[in-house]
Amino acid sequence: MPLSLQLFLSNIKAKDGLARPSRFEVVLPIPAYINKYVSNSIFETILNLPNAAVADISNAVNNILGNSPKDEQSKTTNASMSRYLAFQCVASELPGKNLLTADAKVYGPTFKVPYQTQYTETTLTFLCTNDFYERKLFDRWIEAIMPQDTNNLRFPKGESSRYMTNIKIVQYDEFVGQIFAVELMDAYPVGIANQPLSWQDDNFHRLSVNFAYQKYRVVYDSQYDVATAITEYFGAKGATLFNNAGQNISNGAAGILNKIF
């Protein structure tokens, strides 16, 4: 069949256009065990106050709409740091997976039989500020997993030493509609890439961190991030008003809001 440009464009338009890799967000919850290793100075706490307020508003709105995570590993113990990491994550990837196969034969030619699913590690890249808290965070995270002074590996799922988290990678459309998402289960950093230094380079520092995880869960249902939309378009005051009024909003009204946005 010959290529029809008009048919191609109609097909793309019917599906709301093409998805852009730049429309993404990474939600990286900080485990309670790791948060103990992160110390915030008074000055840094003051700087984080506006961001913490936005994070609290978003959490409140999501709680009203029933979009808050149910799993404890998907909840952060440092909302400000998780929000900043989401802002500064400039590169990510939707991870892939493979089926490991073995050759089998009954009669005739051999054929492949799957026996296990293999998940590939993923890399997140962050912009670094002059505080360099991004590098400090992941250095301390790895140090908390295996301290250098003892080399005794911490139990990953202990009540007081759980260093795993659930990282969510979200793909958005042109607005703030979540069209696809994956949640990396039991994720933790396994490697920090080198950061080259050079007098000839006047660019910004970037930090690439490699994460391992057990598996990922695909979120197929599409939804709109109402909290983000309200915060972006109406500011913190508008989000606060929505938070106060939202206590009386039913699930049906929330569905109408999703359609509007």
Secondary structure, 3 states (H helix, E strand, C coil): CCCCHHHHHHHHHHCCCCCCCCCEEEECCCCHHHHCCCCCCHHHHHHHHHHHHHHHHHHHHHHHHCCCCCCHHHCCCCHHHHHHHHHHEEECCCCCEEEEEEEECCCCCCEEEEEEEEECCEEEEEECCCCCHHHHHHHHHHHHHCCCCCCCCCCCCCCCCCCCEEEEEEEECCCCEEEEEEEEEEEEEEEECCCCCCCCCCCCCEEEEEEECCEEEEECCCEECHHHHHHHHHHHHHHHHHHHHHHHCCHHHHHHHHHHC
